[in-house]
Amino acid sequence: MLDLSFSKPSEIVKRLCERLRTERLASQMTQSEVAARAGIGTNTVSNLEAGRNVGFENIVRVAMVLGRTKELEGLFLPRLDSLDDIRRYENSANRRRIKRKPGNA
């Protein structure tokens, strides 16, 4: 596993795109096959692997084709390290907007 905590966003995109390509090759699929199964164009797959025009929905589609949706489930999970965190998370489910703090315009 790579530590991405000190990486620039562009570096993270590059690494993820490299992994996507590696996973496709390990699955012995061509870009055309992935594209057809994901419902996207071959150029889109090529661009994803090169880190160009990376759209999140397209990444999700390719991840689904490659059988990697479990990894997506871990994105943006709440951090629940304490009872207060759990209460705050449960209460936030009912809120629609974050209130503006005084002094912030």
C-alpha positions in Angstrom: 0.0 0.0 0.0 1.3 3.5 -0.9 1.3 6.3 1.6 -0.4 9.1 -0.3 -0.6 11.6 2.6 2.2 13.8 1.3 1.4 13.5 -2.4 0.1 16.2 -4.7 -3.3 15.5 -6.3 -1.7 15.1 -9.7 0.7 12.5 -8.2 -2.2 10.5 -6.7 -4.0 10.6 -10.0 -0.9 9.3 -11.8 -0.4 6.5 -9.4 -4.1 5.5 -9.5 -4.1 5.6 -13.3 -0.9 3.4 -13.4 -2.7 0.9 -11.1 -5.8 0.9 -13.3 -3.6 0.0 -16.3 -1.8 -2.7 -14.4 -5.1 -4.1 -13.2 -6.5 -4.2 -16.7 -3.4 -5.9 -18.0 -3.5 -8.4 -15.2 -7.1 -9.1 -16.1 -5.9 -9.8 -19.7 -8.3 -7.3 -21.1 -7.7 -4.8 -23.9 -8.7 -1.2 -23.6 -11.4 -1.9 -26.1 -12.8 -4.7 -24.0 -12.9 -2.6 -20.9 -14.5 0.3 -22.7 -17.2 -1.9 -24.2 -18.1 -3.5 -20.9 -18.0 -0.1 -19.0 -20.1 1.6 -21.7 -17.4 4.2 -22.4 -15.1 4.9 -25.4 -11.7 3.3 -26.0 -10.2 6.8 -26.0 -11.7 7.4 -22.5 -10.0 4.3 -21.2 -6.7 5.4 -22.8 -7.1 8.9 -21.3 -7.8 7.4 -17.9 -4.7 5.3 -18.0 -2.7 8.3 -19.1 -4.2 10.5 -16.3 -5.9 12.9 -18.8 -9.5 13.9 -18.5 -10.1 11.7 -15.5 -13.8 11.7 -14.6 -14.9 10.1 -11.4 -17.8 8.3 -13.0 -15.6 6.8 -15.6 -13.2 5.6 -13.0 -16.1 4.0 -11.2 -17.3 2.3 -14.4 -13.9 0.8 -15.1 -13.4 -0.3 -11.5 -16.7 -2.1 -11.7 -15.6 -3.9 -14.9 -12.3 -4.9 -13.3 -14.1 -6.2 -10.2 -12.7 -3.5 -7.8 -15.8 -2.0 -6.3 -14.9 -3.1 -2.8 -12.0 -0.7 -2.9 -14.4 2.1 -3.8 -16.6 1.3 -0.8 -13.8 2.5 1.5 -13.8 6.1 0.0 -15.1 8.8 2.3 -16.2 6.5 5.1 -16.7 8.4 8.3 -14.0 8.4 10.9 -15.6 7.1 14.1 -12.9 6.9 16.7 -14.9 7.9 19.7 -18.5 8.0 21.0 -18.6 11.7 20.3 -17.6 11.0 16.7 -20.5 8.5 16.4 -23.0 11.0 17.9 -21.8 13.8 15.6 -22.1 11.5 12.6 -25.6 10.4 13.5 -26.7 14.0 14.1 -25.2 15.1 10.8 -27.4 12.7 8.9 -30.3 15.0 9.6 -28.5 18.3 8.7 -28.6 19.5 5.1 -26.2 22.5 5.3 -23.3 23.5 7.5 -24.0 26.6 9.4 -21.7 29.5 8.6 -19.4 30.4 11.5 -19.5 34.0 12.8 -16.9 36.2 11.1 -16.7 34.1 7.9 -18.3 35.8 5.0 
